[in-house]
Amino acid sequence: MNRLTQQLATTPAAWLQRDAPAAPVVLSSRIRLARNLAGMPFPNRATLRQRADVWSRTAAALNRTPDGPGATLLELPDLTAGDRQILAERHVISRDLTQNGRGSGLALIGSERLSLMINEEDHLRLQSLAPGLTLWERWQDIDRLDNRLGEALDFAFDPRLGFLTACPTNVGTGMRASVMLWLPGLALTDGLKPVLRAMSVMNLTVRGLFGEGTEALGFVLQFSNQSTLGESESQILQRLERVVRQLVWSEENARLRLASHSPARLLDLVGRAYGTLFYAHELAAEEALNCLFAVRLGVVTDLFSNLDLATVDELILRTQPGHLQAEHGQTLTEKRAGRLRADRVRKALKDHRPGGR
């Protein structure tokens, strides 16, 4: 296992921390910029030699930026399946990138909050990720990196269309701004379906916990801009932040209504989840995630007298397949992982029984 990913596996993730703006409803904010080198085929049409050329030119360009010399470059063939899994669980790389080979990889700049995927769908995917509602801070970070790389690399750009990308839906700004929201209150008070129906009208896309094609595990959803053409970056950010702030208000009110008007429903959800976690001797990753986020709801609604978010959030991360494997230093079968996962959760919860309202 790579030393850096092993180190990351023992630290809190940038997408799951408590002391952040609009937490605990907003888990994280992220901005990605798609960029391609002029005159080069997109990664899915490029030869191995061309992909290697993109990699070397990007590494050289990074080295000429103020933060670049301290960047850590990780090429995919040098990473184990476990390394890739950890990076995906921490939302540093996409699930798609984990399947790529030579010429594809990642540059971590300073920390996992600022990174660069190389030869994923586009030649470059610049990313800024941090907990809470911090879209404008993320934009400042990513815009600065984009400008510095743009001085060293010739990006494919059309005066009429904007930045040219492998997927037509990213043409224009090339920007995907997304916010990860935890919405159990709306889900349990039947307020989530109207919200999801309204998103397409507002030109926003909704995805699951790990992005496109994934489920909304633990009532966690990602909201992002649907198009990148015809709007400026600031217009996209303003619209997304306005929607997110409304959703935060709605979720907070839904939790209050749930606790005051439907306490049995809340207690049943949390109690069943806690019982599963406390007594199970084998837990699948998705089951553990769903139950832990349900217990997390119990923590924020004061149903536990001595269980804090730090304990629950650590379990949410540490019970994921890649992190679990890193902790035990070996490749785990699904059954073995399920037993180790259950053991870890039971030990963590043994001194934390429900004792609130």
C-alpha positions as CSV (number, residue, x, y, z in Angstrom):
1,M,0.0,0.0,0.0
2,N,1.2,3.5,-0.8
3,R,2.6,5.4,2.2
4,L,0.5,8.5,1.5
5,T,-2.8,6.7,1.2
6,Q,-2.0,4.7,4.3
7,Q,-1.4,8.0,6.1
8,L,-4.7,9.5,4.7
9,A,-6.6,6.4,5.9
10,T,-5.8,7.4,9.5
11,T,-6.9,11.0,9.3
12,P,-10.3,12.7,9.1
13,A,-11.7,13.1,5.6
14,A,-12.1,16.6,4.1
15,W,-15.8,15.8,3.3
16,L,-16.8,14.7,6.8
17,Q,-16.0,17.2,9.5
18,R,-18.2,18.8,12.1
19,D,-16.9,22.4,12.7
20,A,-17.8,23.9,9.3
21,P,-20.4,26.5,7.9
22,A,-23.9,25.0,7.7
23,A,-22.8,21.7,9.3
24,P,-24.1,19.1,10.0
25,V,-26.6,19.5,7.1
26,V,-24.0,20.4,4.6
27,L,-21.2,17.8,4.6
28,S,-19.0,19.3,2.0
29,S,-18.5,21.7,-0.9
30,R,-16.5,20.9,-4.0
31,I,-15.6,22.6,-7.3
32,R,-14.2,20.8,-10.3
33,L,-12.8,22.3,-13.4
34,A,-12.4,20.3,-16.6
35,R,-9.5,21.3,-18.8
36,N,-7.8,19.8,-21.8
37,L,-4.6,20.5,-23.6
38,A,-4.9,22.1,-27.1
39,G,-4.1,19.8,-30.0
40,M,-4.2,16.6,-28.0
41,P,-6.9,13.9,-28.3
42,F,-9.2,13.4,-25.3
43,P,-8.0,10.6,-23.0
44,N,-10.5,8.0,-24.3
45,R,-9.1,8.5,-27.8
46,A,-5.4,9.1,-26.9
47,T,-2.6,6.6,-27.3
48,L,-0.6,5.5,-24.3
49,R,2.2,7.7,-25.5
50,Q,-0.1,10.7,-25.8
51,R,-1.5,10.1,-22.3
52,A,2.1,9.8,-21.0
53,D,2.8,13.2,-22.7
54,V,-0.1,14.8,-20.9
55,W,1.1,13.4,-17.6
56,S,4.7,14.7,-18.1
57,R,3.6,18.1,-19.3
58,T,1.2,18.5,-16.4
59,A,3.9,17.5,-13.9
60,A,6.3,20.0,-15.4
61,A,3.6,22.8,-15.3
62,L,2.8,22.0,-11.7
63,N,6.4,22.3,-10.8
64,R,6.5,25.8,-12.2
65,T,3.5,27.0,-10.0
66,P,4.1,28.4,-6.5
67,D,2.5,25.4,-4.8
68,G,3.5,22.8,-7.4
69,P,6.9,21.7,-6.1
70,G,5.3,20.4,-2.9
71,A,2.7,18.4,-4.8
72,T,2.5,14.6,-4.6
73,L,2.0,12.8,-7.9
74,L,0.4,9.3,-7.8
75,E,0.2,7.4,-11.0
76,L,-2.6,4.8,-11.1
77,P,-0.4,1.7,-11.9
78,D,1.6,2.5,-8.8
79,L,-1.4,2.3,-6.6
80,T,-3.0,-0.9,-5.3
81,A,-6.8,-1.5,-5.5
82,G,-6.9,-0.6,-1.8
83,D,-5.1,2.7,-2.4
84,R,-7.6,3.6,-5.1
85,Q,-10.5,2.6,-3.0
86,I,-9.4,4.8,-0.1
87,L,-9.0,7.8,-2.4
88,A,-12.5,7.3,-3.9
89,E,-14.0,6.9,-0.4
90,R,-12.4,10.2,0.6
91,H,-13.9,11.8,-2.6
92,V,-10.4,12.8,-3.8
93,I,-10.7,10.8,-7.1
94,S,-13.8,9.6,-9.0
95,R,-14.8,5.9,-9.3
96,D,-14.1,6.2,-13.0
97,L,-10.5,7.1,-12.4
98,T,-9.9,4.1,-10.3
99,Q,-10.4,1.9,-13.4
100,N,-7.7,3.8,-15.5
101,G,-4.1,2.7,-16.1
102,R,-0.8,4.1,-17.2
103,G,-0.8,7.9,-17.8
104,S,-3.7,8.5,-15.4
105,G,-3.3,9.6,-11.8
106,L,-3.6,12.2,-9.2
107,A,-1.7,15.2,-7.9
108,L,-2.3,16.3,-4.3
109,I,-1.3,19.9,-3.7
110,G,-0.6,20.5,-0.1
111,S,-3.5,18.3,1.2
112,E,-6.4,16.4,-0.2
113,R,-8.5,19.6,-0.2
114,L,-6.8,20.7,-3.5
115,S,-6.0,18.1,-6.1
116,L,-5.8,17.4,-9.8
117,M,-7.0,14.2,-11.6
118,I,-4.9,13.6,-14.7
119,N,-6.3,11.7,-17.7
120,E,-9.7,10.8,-16.3
121,E,-12.5,11.8,-18.7
122,D,-10.6,15.0,-19.5
123,H,-6.9,15.6,-19.5
124,L,-7.2,17.6,-16.2
125,R,-9.8,17.7,-13.5
126,L,-8.9,20.4,-11.0
127,Q,-10.7,19.9,-7.6
128,S,-11.1,21.9,-4.4
129,L,-12.9,20.0,-1.6
130,A,-13.7,21.1,2.0
131,P,-16.3,20.5,4.7
132,G,-19.4,22.7,5.1
133,L,-20.8,25.3,2.8
134,T,-17.7,27.1,1.4
135,L,-18.4,27.3,-2.3
136,W,-16.8,30.8,-2.8
137,E,-13.7,29.8,-0.9
138,R,-13.4,26.6,-3.0
139,W,-13.8,28.8,-6.2
140,Q,-11.0,31.1,-5.1
141,D,-8.7,28.2,-4.6
142,I,-9.5,26.4,-7.8
143,D,-9.5,29.7,-9.9
144,R,-6.0,30.5,-8.6
145,L,-4.7,27.0,-9.5
146,D,-6.4,27.2,-12.9
147,N,-4.8,30.5,-13.7
148,R,-1.3,29.3,-12.7
149,L,-1.6,26.1,-14.8
150,G,-3.0,28.1,-17.7
151,E,0.2,30.2,-17.8
152,A,2.2,27.0,-18.3
153,L,-0.2,24.9,-20.4
154,D,-2.2,25.8,-23.6
155,F,-5.8,24.8,-22.7
156,A,-8.2,23.9,-25.5
157,F,-10.5,27.0,-25.7
158,D,-13.0,28.4,-28.2
159,P,-13.8,32.1,-28.1
160,R,-17.5,31.3,-28.7
161,L,-18.0,28.1,-26.7
162,G,-15.5,28.4,-24.0
163,F,-13.3,25.5,-22.7
164,L,-13.6,22.4,-24.8
165,T,-14.2,19.1,-23.0
166,A,-14.7,15.4,-23.7
167,C,-18.3,15.5,-22.7
168,P,-20.4,18.3,-24.4
169,T,-22.3,19.0,-21.1
170,N,-19.1,20.4,-19.6
171,V,-18.3,22.8,-22.5
172,G,-18.2,26.4,-21.5
173,T,-16.9,27.1,-18.0
174,G,-16.0,23.4,-17.5
175,M,-17.1,23.9,-13.9
176,R,-19.0,21.5,-11.8
177,A,-19.9,23.0,-8.4
178,S,-21.4,20.5,-6.0
179,V,-22.6,20.5,-2.4
180,M,-23.1,17.3,-0.4
181,L,-26.2,17.5,1.8
182,W,-27.4,15.2,4.6
183,L,-31.3,15.3,4.5
184,P,-32.8,12.7,6.8
185,G,-35.4,15.2,8.1
186,L,-36.8,15.9,4.7
187,A,-36.7,12.2,3.7
188,L,-38.6,11.1,6.8
189,T,-41.3,13.9,6.6
190,D,-42.0,13.2,2.9
191,G,-40.5,16.5,1.9
192,L,-37.6,15.1,-0.3
193,K,-39.6,14.0,-3.4
194,P,-40.9,17.5,-4.2
195,V,-37.4,18.9,-3.7
196,L,-35.9,16.4,-6.2
197,R,-38.6,17.1,-8.8
198,A,-37.8,20.8,-8.5
199,M,-34.1,20.4,-9.1
200,S,-34.3,19.8,-12.9
201,V,-36.4,22.9,-13.3
202,M,-33.6,24.8,-11.5
203,N,-31.0,23.3,-13.8
204,L,-29.4,21.3,-11.0
205,T,-28.5,17.6,-10.9
206,V,-28.9,15.3,-7.9
207,R,-26.5,12.3,-7.3
208,G,-25.8,9.8,-4.5
209,L,-23.1,9.8,-1.9
210,F,-20.3,8.7,-4.3
211,G,-21.4,10.7,-7.4
212,E,-22.9,9.7,-10.7
213,G,-24.7,6.3,-10.7
214,T,-24.5,5.8,-7.0
215,E,-27.3,5.5,-4.4
216,A,-28.4,8.1,-1.8
217,L,-26.9,6.1,1.1
218,G,-27.6,7.5,4.6
219,F,-29.9,10.2,3.2
220,V,-26.8,11.9,1.6
221,L,-27.2,13.6,-1.8
222,Q,-25.0,15.7,-4.0
223,F,-26.5,18.7,-5.7
224,S,-24.6,20.3,-8.6
225,N,-25.0,22.5,-11.6
226,Q,-26.4,20.7,-14.7
227,S,-24.9,22.8,-17.4
228,T,-21.8,24.9,-17.9
229,L,-22.6,26.8,-21.0
230,G,-24.3,30.2,-21.1
231,E,-23.6,31.1,-17.5
232,S,-20.6,32.6,-15.7
233,E,-19.0,30.8,-12.8
234,S,-20.3,33.4,-10.4
235,Q,-23.9,32.9,-11.7
236,I,-23.7,29.2,-11.2
237,L,-22.3,29.5,-7.7
238,Q,-24.9,32.1,-6.7
239,R,-27.8,29.9,-7.9
240,L,-26.4,26.8,-6.2
241,E,-25.8,28.5,-2.9
242,R,-29.2,30.0,-2.9
243,V,-30.8,26.6,-3.4
244,V,-28.6,25.0,-0.8
245,R,-29.3,27.6,1.9
246,Q,-33.1,27.0,1.3
247,L,-32.5,23.3,1.7
248,V,-30.6,23.8,4.9
249,W,-33.5,25.8,6.3
250,S,-36.0,23.2,5.2
251,E,-34.0,20.3,6.6
252,E,-33.5,22.0,10.0
253,N,-37.3,22.7,10.2
254,A,-38.1,19.1,9.1
255,R,-35.9,17.7,11.9
256,L,-37.7,19.9,14.5
257,R,-41.1,18.7,13.1
258,L,-40.0,15.2,13.2
259,A,-38.8,15.4,16.8
260,S,-42.0,17.2,18.0
261,H,-44.7,15.7,15.9
262,S,-43.4,12.2,14.9
263,P,-41.1,11.2,17.8
264,A,-42.0,7.5,17.4
265,R,-40.8,7.5,13.8
266,L,-37.5,9.1,14.8
267,L,-37.0,6.8,17.7
268,D,-37.9,3.7,15.6
269,L,-35.4,4.6,12.9
270,V,-32.6,5.4,15.3
271,G,-33.4,2.5,17.6
272,R,-33.4,-0.1,14.8
273,A,-30.2,1.2,13.4
274,Y,-28.5,1.3,16.8
275,G,-29.7,-2.3,17.5
276,T,-28.3,-3.5,14.2
277,L,-25.0,-1.9,14.8
278,F,-24.7,-3.0,18.5
279,Y,-25.7,-6.6,18.0
280,A,-24.7,-7.5,14.5
281,H,-21.7,-9.8,14.0
282,E,-21.5,-9.3,10.3
283,L,-22.1,-5.9,8.5
284,A,-22.0,-5.1,4.8
285,A,-20.5,-1.7,4.0
286,E,-23.8,-0.1,2.7
287,E,-25.8,-1.5,5.7
288,A,-23.2,0.0,8.1
289,L,-23.4,3.4,6.3
290,N,-27.2,3.6,6.4
291,C,-27.3,2.6,10.1
292,L,-24.5,4.9,11.1
293,F,-26.1,7.9,9.4
294,A,-29.4,7.0,11.2
295,V,-27.5,6.9,14.5
296,R,-25.9,10.3,13.5
297,L,-29.5,11.7,13.3
298,G,-30.1,10.4,16.8
299,V,-27.0,12.3,18.0
300,V,-27.9,15.6,16.5
301,T,-31.5,15.3,17.9
302,D,-30.2,14.6,21.4
303,L,-31.3,11.0,21.7
304,F,-27.9,9.9,23.0
305,S,-26.5,11.4,26.2
306,N,-22.8,10.3,25.7
307,L,-22.3,9.7,22.0
308,D,-20.8,12.5,19.9
309,L,-20.5,13.1,16.2
310,A,-16.8,12.6,16.2
311,T,-17.3,8.9,17.1
312,V,-20.0,8.3,14.6
313,D,-18.2,10.2,11.8
314,E,-15.0,8.2,12.4
315,L,-17.0,5.0,12.1
316,I,-18.6,6.2,8.9
317,L,-15.2,6.5,7.3
318,R,-13.3,3.7,9.0
319,T,-15.9,1.1,8.1
320,Q,-15.6,1.7,4.3
321,P,-13.9,-1.2,2.4
322,G,-10.7,0.6,1.6
323,H,-10.2,2.1,5.0
324,L,-11.0,-1.1,6.8
325,Q,-8.5,-3.0,4.6
326,A,-5.8,-0.4,5.4
327,E,-6.4,-0.7,9.1
328,H,-5.9,-4.5,9.0
329,G,-3.0,-4.4,6.4
330,Q,-4.4,-7.1,4.2
331,T,-6.8,-7.9,1.4
332,L,-10.1,-8.9,3.0
333,T,-12.8,-11.2,1.6
334,E,-16.3,-9.7,1.8
335,K,-17.3,-12.0,4.7
336,R,-14.1,-11.3,6.6
337,A,-14.6,-7.6,6.1
338,G,-18.2,-7.8,7.3
339,R,-17.1,-9.5,10.5
340,L,-14.3,-7.0,11.2
341,R,-16.6,-4.1,10.4
342,A,-19.2,-5.4,12.9
343,D,-16.6,-6.0,15.6
344,R,-15.2,-2.4,15.2
345,V,-18.7,-0.8,15.4
346,R,-19.7,-2.9,18.4
347,K,-16.6,-2.0,20.3
348,A,-17.0,1.7,19.5
349,L,-20.7,1.8,20.7
350,K,-20.4,-0.4,23.8
351,D,-20.2,2.6,26.1
352,H,-22.7,4.7,24.1
353,R,-26.3,3.6,24.6
354,P,-29.3,5.8,23.8
355,G,-30.1,8.0,26.8
356,G,-31.6,11.3,25.6
357,R,-35.2,12.5,25.3
